[in-house]
Amino acid sequence: PSELGRLTKLRHLVFGGSALKGTLPPTLGALSKLTTMDLRWNQLRSGLPDSFAGLTSLRRCLLRTNGLQFQIPSWLGTSLTNLEELDLYNNRFTGTFP
């Protein structure tokens, strides 16, 4: 839900295997202290919102097996400078990796 974007002190967001459906809410991009986002094994069908460029503290982004379809955003290689683990396995994306 978009209300999660109000939890500005949140560091870990873990909903792996929770049968979530729909799109990633752009409001999650406001979670500037987030270090772990684990949304593996759900049914999220959108791309990565541009607001995710604001997740500058993110170290682990786990989006494996969601059916996501998107073009790799250019900010992925420039804005998320603390990113240590990016798991996009079993999704559909296009473009070149930055």
Residue pairs with C-beta under 8 A, 6 or more apart in sequence:
1 25
2 25
2 26
2 27
3 27
4 10
4 13
4 25
4 27
4 28
4 31
5 25
5 26
5 27
5 28
5 29
5 30
5 31
6 27
6 30
7 31
8 30
8 31
8 32
8 33
9 33
10 31
10 33
10 34
11 33
11 34
11 35
11 36
11 57
12 34
12 35
12 36
12 38
13 28
13 31
13 34
13 36
13 37
13 38
13 39
14 36
14 38
15 38
15 39
15 42
16 38
16 39
16 40
16 41
16 42
16 62
17 40
17 41
17 42
18 42
19 42
19 43
20 39
20 42
20 43
20 44
21 42
21 43
21 44
21 45
22 43
22 44
22 45
22 46
23 44
23 45
23 46
24 39
24 44
24 46
24 47
24 48
24 49
24 52
25 49
26 49
26 50
26 51
27 51
28 34
28 37
28 49
28 51
28 52
28 55
29 49
29 50
29 51
29 52
29 53
29 54
29 55
30 51
30 54
31 55
32 54
32 55
32 56
32 57
33 57
34 55
34 57
34 58
35 57
35 58
35 59
35 60
35 82
36 58
36 59
36 60
36 62
37 55
37 58
37 60
37 61
37 62
37 63
38 60
38 62
39 62
39 63
39 66
40 62
40 63
40 64
40 65
40 66
40 87
41 64
41 65
41 66
42 66
43 66
43 67
44 63
44 66
44 67
44 68
45 66
45 67
45 68
45 69
46 68
46 69
46 70
47 68
47 69
47 70
47 71
47 73
47 93
48 68
48 70
48 73
48 76
50 73
50 75
52 73
52 75
52 80
53 73
53 75
53 79
53 80
54 79
55 61
55 79
55 80
56 79
56 80
56 81
56 82
57 82
58 80
58 82
58 83
59 82
59 83
59 84
59 85
60 83
60 84
60 85
61 80
61 83
61 85
61 86
61 87
62 85
62 87
63 87
63 88
63 91
64 87
64 88
64 89
64 90
64 91
65 89
65 90
65 91
66 90
66 91
67 91
67 92
68 88
68 91
68 92
68 93
69 91
69 92
69 93
70 91
70 92
70 93
70 94
71 93
71 94
71 95
72 93
72 94
72 95
72 96
72 97
72 98
74 98
75 98
76 86
76 97
76 98
77 97
77 98
78 98
